[in-house]
Amino acid sequence: MAAMARAATTTDAFNAVAEPRRRQILDLLSAGERPVNDLVAVLGLPQPLVSKHLRVLREVGLVDVRDVGRQRVYCLNGRHLKPIHDWVKAYEASWSRRFERLDDVLEELKDQEFKKKED
């Protein structure tokens, strides 16, 4: 039986954003479009490496690119982040319930501490 191959980062948004530098690029682009040279300067990475990450993000549809004169300008394509958002959103209710329970426990501890001080 053959092992199932891992999806290539170039075909899956989840794998593409698993790389920290790519998440940094998406964070920068969330504020608005930027030319590649600006991304290189902010990230402090060699231009070929930034271009490689941008290519992966472009291939999975997370960023779009357009030519402005001799510059390539990149922008976030949030529509393709939706599957990731939807997946995380499924856990939000669970997190909210846990935080609410934590708030209840903290209030109980505060009440107990206050009662000890009164005694």
Backbone as JSON Lines, residues from 0, in Angstrom:
{"i":0,"aa":"M","n":[0.85,-1.18,0.0],"ca":[0.0,0.0,0.0],"c":[0.89,1.24,0.0]}
{"i":1,"aa":"A","n":[0.69,2.12,-0.93],"ca":[1.51,3.33,-1.04],"c":[1.03,4.39,-0.05]}
{"i":2,"aa":"A","n":[1.98,5.12,0.48],"ca":[1.64,6.2,1.4],"c":[1.05,7.36,0.61]}
{"i":3,"aa":"M","n":[0.12,8.06,1.25],"ca":[-0.49,9.19,0.59],"c":[0.49,10.37,0.58]}
{"i":4,"aa":"A","n":[0.72,10.96,-0.57],"ca":[1.66,12.08,-0.69],"c":[1.07,13.33,-0.05]}
{"i":5,"aa":"R","n":[1.93,14.1,0.57],"ca":[1.53,15.36,1.17],"c":[1.24,16.36,0.05]}
{"i":6,"aa":"A","n":[0.2,17.16,0.24],"ca":[-0.15,18.16,-0.78],"c":[0.97,19.18,-0.91]}
{"i":7,"aa":"A","n":[1.25,19.54,-2.12],"ca":[2.29,20.53,-2.36],"c":[1.83,21.89,-1.85]}
{"i":8,"aa":"T","n":[2.78,22.67,-1.35],"ca":[2.43,23.99,-0.83],"c":[1.86,24.87,-1.93]}
{"i":9,"aa":"T","n":[2.15,24.56,-3.16],"ca":[1.67,25.39,-4.25],"c":[0.23,25.08,-4.64]}
{"i":10,"aa":"T","n":[-0.4,24.08,-4.02],"ca":[-1.77,23.76,-4.38],"c":[-2.72,23.91,-3.2]}
{"i":11,"aa":"D","n":[-2.24,24.27,-2.04],"ca":[-3.06,24.27,-0.85],"c":[-2.77,25.5,0.01]}
{"i":12,"aa":"A","n":[-3.79,26.32,0.25],"ca":[-3.61,27.54,1.05],"c":[-3.16,27.22,2.47]}
{"i":13,"aa":"F","n":[-3.64,26.13,3.05],"ca":[-3.26,25.77,4.41],"c":[-1.75,25.53,4.51]}
{"i":14,"aa":"N","n":[-1.22,24.76,3.57],"ca":[0.23,24.51,3.58],"c":[1.01,25.78,3.26]}
{"i":15,"aa":"A","n":[0.49,26.59,2.36],"ca":[1.18,27.82,1.99],"c":[1.33,28.75,3.18]}
{"i":16,"aa":"V","n":[0.3,28.9,4.0],"ca":[0.38,29.81,5.14],"c":[1.04,29.17,6.36]}
{"i":17,"aa":"A","n":[1.37,27.9,6.26],"ca":[2.08,27.25,7.37],"c":[3.5,27.8,7.5]}
{"i":18,"aa":"E","n":[4.03,28.38,6.45],"ca":[5.39,28.91,6.45],"c":[5.37,30.32,7.05]}
{"i":19,"aa":"P","n":[6.13,30.57,8.13],"ca":[6.07,31.87,8.82],"c":[6.37,33.08,7.95]}
{"i":20,"aa":"R","n":[7.31,32.98,7.03],"ca":[7.63,34.14,6.17],"c":[6.45,34.49,5.27]}
{"i":21,"aa":"R","n":[5.73,33.48,4.82],"ca":[4.57,33.75,3.97],"c":[3.47,34.43,4.77]}
{"i":22,"aa":"R","n":[3.33,34.04,6.04],"ca":[2.35,34.73,6.88],"c":[2.76,36.19,7.09]}
{"i":23,"aa":"Q","n":[4.06,36.43,7.23],"ca":[4.54,37.81,7.36],"c":[4.18,38.62,6.11]}
{"i":24,"aa":"I","n":[4.38,38.02,4.96],"ca":[4.04,38.71,3.71],"c":[2.55,39.02,3.67]}
{"i":25,"aa":"L","n":[1.71,38.06,4.04],"ca":[0.27,38.29,4.06],"c":[-0.09,39.4,5.05]}
{"i":26,"aa":"D","n":[0.57,39.41,6.21],"ca":[0.33,40.47,7.19],"c":[0.65,41.84,6.6]}
{"i":27,"aa":"L","n":[1.79,41.94,5.91],"ca":[2.17,43.21,5.3],"c":[1.17,43.63,4.22]}
{"i":28,"aa":"L","n":[0.73,42.67,3.43],"ca":[-0.2,42.98,2.35],"c":[-1.62,43.26,2.85]}
{"i":29,"aa":"S","n":[-1.92,42.85,4.08],"ca":[-3.26,43.12,4.62],"c":[-3.49,44.62,4.8]}
{"i":30,"aa":"A","n":[-2.4,45.4,4.89],"ca":[-2.52,46.85,5.04],"c":[-2.65,47.55,3.68]}
{"i":31,"aa":"G","n":[-2.46,46.81,2.61],"ca":[-2.56,47.39,1.27],"c":[-1.49,46.85,0.35]}
{"i":32,"aa":"E","n":[-1.64,47.15,-0.91],"ca":[-0.7,46.6,-1.88],"c":[0.7,47.2,-1.7]}
{"i":33,"aa":"R","n":[1.7,46.4,-2.08],"ca":[3.1,46.82,-1.96],"c":[3.92,46.27,-3.11]}
{"i":34,"aa":"P","n":[4.89,47.06,-3.55],"ca":[5.81,46.53,-4.57],"c":[6.75,45.51,-3.94]}
{"i":35,"aa":"V","n":[7.24,44.6,-4.74],"ca":[8.11,43.54,-4.24],"c":[9.33,44.12,-3.53]}
{"i":36,"aa":"N","n":[9.91,45.21,-4.05],"ca":[11.1,45.79,-3.41],"c":[10.8,46.29,-2.01]}
{"i":37,"aa":"D","n":[9.6,46.78,-1.78],"ca":[9.19,47.21,-0.45],"c":[9.13,46.01,0.5]}
{"i":38,"aa":"L","n":[8.55,44.92,0.03],"ca":[8.49,43.7,0.85],"c":[9.89,43.21,1.19]}
{"i":39,"aa":"V","n":[10.8,43.24,0.22],"ca":[12.19,42.82,0.44],"c":[12.81,43.68,1.54]}
{"i":40,"aa":"A","n":[12.62,44.99,1.46],"ca":[13.22,45.9,2.44],"c":[12.65,45.67,3.84]}
{"i":41,"aa":"V","n":[11.34,45.54,3.94],"ca":[10.71,45.37,5.25],"c":[11.08,44.02,5.87]}
{"i":42,"aa":"L","n":[11.08,42.97,5.07],"ca":[11.37,41.63,5.58],"c":[12.86,41.4,5.82]}
{"i":43,"aa":"G","n":[13.7,42.16,5.14],"ca":[15.15,41.96,5.28],"c":[15.62,40.63,4.72]}
{"i":44,"aa":"L","n":[14.93,40.16,3.71],"ca":[15.28,38.89,3.06],"c":[15.79,39.16,1.66]}
{"i":45,"aa":"P","n":[16.56,38.24,1.11],"ca":[17.01,38.41,-0.28],"c":[15.81,38.42,-1.24]}
{"i":46,"aa":"Q","n":[15.9,39.23,-2.27],"ca":[14.8,39.36,-3.23],"c":[14.38,38.03,-3.84]}
{"i":47,"aa":"P","n":[15.31,37.14,-4.22],"ca":[14.86,35.86,-4.79],"c":[14.02,35.03,-3.82]}
{"i":48,"aa":"L","n":[14.33,35.1,-2.52],"ca":[13.56,34.35,-1.53],"c":[12.15,34.94,-1.38]}
{"i":49,"aa":"V","n":[12.07,36.26,-1.33],"ca":[10.75,36.9,-1.25],"c":[9.94,36.57,-2.49]}
{"i":50,"aa":"S","n":[10.56,36.62,-3.65],"ca":[9.86,36.28,-4.9],"c":[9.37,34.84,-4.89]}
{"i":51,"aa":"K","n":[10.15,33.95,-4.34],"ca":[9.75,32.53,-4.25],"c":[8.49,32.4,-3.38]}
{"i":52,"aa":"H","n":[8.5,33.07,-2.23],"ca":[7.32,33.01,-1.35],"c":[6.1,33.64,-2.03]}
{"i":53,"aa":"L","n":[6.32,34.76,-2.7],"ca":[5.22,35.41,-3.41],"c":[4.67,34.52,-4.51]}
{"i":54,"aa":"R","n":[5.53,33.78,-5.18],"ca":[5.08,32.87,-6.24],"c":[4.16,31.8,-5.64]}
{"i":55,"aa":"V","n":[4.56,31.23,-4.5],"ca":[3.72,30.21,-3.85],"c":[2.38,30.81,-3.47]}
{"i":56,"aa":"L","n":[2.4,31.99,-2.86],"ca":[1.15,32.64,-2.45],"c":[0.28,32.98,-3.66]}
{"i":57,"aa":"R","n":[0.91,33.36,-4.74],"ca":[0.16,33.67,-5.97],"c":[-0.45,32.39,-6.56]}
{"i":58,"aa":"E","n":[0.3,31.31,-6.55],"ca":[-0.19,30.05,-7.15],"c":[-1.38,29.48,-6.4]}
{"i":59,"aa":"V","n":[-1.48,29.72,-5.08],"ca":[-2.64,29.24,-4.34],"c":[-3.75,30.29,-4.28]}
{"i":60,"aa":"G","n":[-3.51,31.44,-4.93],"ca":[-4.53,32.47,-5.05],"c":[-4.61,33.44,-3.89]}
{"i":61,"aa":"L","n":[-3.66,33.4,-2.95],"ca":[-3.72,34.28,-1.79],"c":[-3.26,35.7,-2.07]}
{"i":62,"aa":"V","n":[-2.47,35.88,-3.12],"ca":[-2.06,37.22,-3.53],"c":[-2.25,37.37,-5.03]}
{"i":63,"aa":"D","n":[-2.47,38.6,-5.43],"ca":[-2.54,38.95,-6.84],"c":[-1.39,39.89,-7.14]}
{"i":64,"aa":"V","n":[-0.99,39.95,-8.4],"ca":[0.12,40.81,-8.8],"c":[-0.28,41.58,-10.05]}
{"i":65,"aa":"R","n":[0.22,42.81,-10.14],"ca":[0.02,43.59,-11.36],"c":[1.3,44.38,-11.61]}
{"i":66,"aa":"D","n":[1.53,44.65,-12.85],"ca":[2.7,45.44,-13.23],"c":[2.33,46.91,-13.24]}
{"i":67,"aa":"V","n":[3.17,47.7,-12.58],"ca":[3.02,49.16,-12.58],"c":[4.36,49.7,-13.07]}
{"i":68,"aa":"G","n":[4.39,50.05,-14.33],"ca":[5.66,50.43,-14.92],"c":[6.6,49.24,-14.89]}
{"i":69,"aa":"R","n":[7.76,49.42,-14.26],"ca":[8.72,48.32,-14.18],"c":[8.62,47.57,-12.86]}
{"i":70,"aa":"Q","n":[7.66,47.97,-12.01],"ca":[7.5,47.31,-10.72],"c":[6.38,46.29,-10.75]}
{"i":71,"aa":"R","n":[6.55,45.26,-9.93],"ca":[5.47,44.3,-9.7],"c":[4.87,44.63,-8.34]}
{"i":72,"aa":"V","n":[3.59,44.88,-8.32],"ca":[2.89,45.26,-7.09],"c":[1.97,44.11,-6.68]}
{"i":73,"aa":"Y","n":[2.07,43.73,-5.4],"ca":[1.3,42.6,-4.88],"c":[0.21,43.1,-3.94]}
{"i":74,"aa":"C","n":[-0.91,42.38,-3.95],"ca":[-1.98,42.68,-3.01],"c":[-2.6,41.37,-2.52]}
{"i":75,"aa":"L","n":[-3.2,41.46,-1.36],"ca":[-3.84,40.31,-0.73],"c":[-5.14,39.98,-1.47]}
{"i":76,"aa":"N","n":[-5.4,38.71,-1.65],"ca":[-6.67,38.25,-2.2],"c":[-7.38,37.49,-1.07]}
{"i":77,"aa":"G","n":[-8.07,38.25,-0.23],"ca":[-8.71,37.68,0.95],"c":[-9.73,36.6,0.66]}
{"i":78,"aa":"R","n":[-10.32,36.63,-0.53],"ca":[-11.32,35.62,-0.9],"c":[-10.76,34.2,-0.75]}
{"i":79,"aa":"H","n":[-9.48,34.03,-1.07],"ca":[-8.89,32.69,-0.98],"c":[-8.45,32.32,0.44]}
{"i":80,"aa":"L","n":[-8.57,33.25,1.39],"ca":[-8.33,32.93,2.8],"c":[-9.59,32.36,3.44]}
{"i":81,"aa":"K","n":[-10.71,32.45,2.76],"ca":[-11.98,32.0,3.34],"c":[-11.97,30.55,3.82]}
{"i":82,"aa":"P","n":[-11.4,29.59,3.09],"ca":[-11.39,28.22,3.62],"c":[-10.67,28.13,4.96]}
{"i":83,"aa":"I","n":[-9.61,28.9,5.13],"ca":[-8.89,28.89,6.41],"c":[-9.75,29.53,7.48]}
{"i":84,"aa":"H","n":[-10.38,30.65,7.14],"ca":[-11.28,31.32,8.08],"c":[-12.41,30.4,8.51]}
{"i":85,"aa":"D","n":[-13.03,29.73,7.54],"ca":[-14.14,28.83,7.84],"c":[-13.7,27.7,8.75]}
{"i":86,"aa":"W","n":[-12.52,27.16,8.51],"ca":[-12.01,26.05,9.32],"c":[-11.78,26.53,10.76]}
{"i":87,"aa":"V","n":[-11.15,27.68,10.93],"ca":[-10.88,28.21,12.27],"c":[-12.19,28.58,12.96]}
{"i":88,"aa":"K","n":[-13.12,29.13,12.22],"ca":[-14.41,29.55,12.79],"c":[-15.14,28.38,13.44]}
{"i":89,"aa":"A","n":[-14.95,27.18,12.92],"ca":[-15.59,26.0,13.49],"c":[-15.14,25.78,14.94]}
{"i":90,"aa":"Y","n":[-13.97,26.27,15.29],"ca":[-13.45,26.1,16.65],"c":[-13.79,27.27,17.56]}
{"i":91,"aa":"E","n":[-14.27,28.35,16.98],"ca":[-14.52,29.57,17.75],"c":[-15.53,29.35,18.88]}
{"i":92,"aa":"A","n":[-16.6,28.62,18.61],"ca":[-17.61,28.38,19.65],"c":[-17.0,27.63,20.82]}
{"i":93,"aa":"S","n":[-16.17,26.65,20.52],"ca":[-15.5,25.89,21.58],"c":[-14.6,26.79,22.41]}
{"i":94,"aa":"W","n":[-13.83,27.64,21.73],"ca":[-12.94,28.56,22.44],"c":[-13.74,29.51,23.32]}
{"i":95,"aa":"S","n":[-14.84,30.03,22.77],"ca":[-15.66,30.97,23.52],"c":[-16.21,30.33,24.79]}
{"i":96,"aa":"R","n":[-16.7,29.09,24.68],"ca":[-17.22,28.38,25.86],"c":[-16.11,28.2,26.89]}
{"i":97,"aa":"R","n":[-14.92,27.83,26.44],"ca":[-13.81,27.63,27.37],"c":[-13.42,28.92,28.06]}
{"i":98,"aa":"F","n":[-13.39,30.03,27.32],"ca":[-13.05,31.31,27.94],"c":[-14.13,31.73,28.94]}
{"i":99,"aa":"E","n":[-15.39,31.46,28.62],"ca":[-16.47,31.79,29.55],"c":[-16.33,30.97,30.83]}
{"i":100,"aa":"R","n":[-16.0,29.69,30.7],"ca":[-15.79,28.85,31.88],"c":[-14.6,29.35,32.69]}
{"i":101,"aa":"L","n":[-13.55,29.76,32.0],"ca":[-12.37,30.3,32.68],"c":[-12.74,31.56,33.46]}
{"i":102,"aa":"D","n":[-13.55,32.43,32.85],"ca":[-14.01,33.64,33.55],"c":[-14.77,33.26,34.82]}
{"i":103,"aa":"D","n":[-15.63,32.23,34.72],"ca":[-16.39,31.78,35.89],"c":[-15.46,31.28,36.99]}
{"i":104,"aa":"V","n":[-14.47,30.5,36.61],"ca":[-13.52,29.97,37.59],"c":[-12.74,31.11,38.25]}
{"i":105,"aa":"L","n":[-12.31,32.07,37.46],"ca":[-11.57,33.21,38.02],"c":[-12.44,34.01,38.99]}
{"i":106,"aa":"E","n":[-13.7,34.21,38.67],"ca":[-14.61,34.91,39.58],"c":[-14.77,34.13,40.88]}
{"i":107,"aa":"E","n":[-14.91,32.8,40.79],"ca":[-15.02,31.99,41.99],"c":[-13.78,32.11,42.86]}
{"i":108,"aa":"L","n":[-12.6,32.09,42.22],"ca":[-11.35,32.23,42.97],"c":[-11.26,33.6,43.64]}
{"i":109,"aa":"K","n":[-11.67,34.64,42.94],"ca":[-11.68,35.98,43.54],"c":[-12.61,36.03,44.75]}
{"i":110,"aa":"D","n":[-13.8,35.42,44.6],"ca":[-14.76,35.4,45.71],"c":[-14.19,34.65,46.91]}
{"i":111,"aa":"Q","n":[-13.54,33.52,46.65],"ca":[-12.94,32.75,47.74],"c":[-11.84,33.55,48.43]}
{"i":112,"aa":"E","n":[-11.02,34.24,47.65],"ca":[-9.94,35.04,48.21],"c":[-10.51,36.19,49.04]}
{"i":113,"aa":"F","n":[-11.58,36.81,48.54],"ca":[-12.21,37.91,49.27],"c":[-12.78,37.43,50.59]}
{"i":114,"aa":"K","n":[-13.43,36.24,50.58],"ca":[-14.01,35.67,51.81],"c":[-12.93,35.34,52.81]}
{"i":115,"aa":"K","n":[-11.76,34.86,52.36],"ca":[-10.65,34.56,53.27],"c":[-10.17,35.82,53.96]}
{"i":116,"aa":"K","n":[-10.12,36.92,53.21],"ca":[-9.65,38.18,53.78],"c":[-10.62,38.75,54.79]}
{"i":117,"aa":"E","n":[-11.93,38.45,54.6],"ca":[-12.93,38.92,55.54],"c":[-12.88,38.2,56.87]}
{"i":118,"aa":"D","n":[-12.43,36.93,56.82],"ca":[-12.41,36.09,58.04],"c":[-11.31,36.45,58.97]}
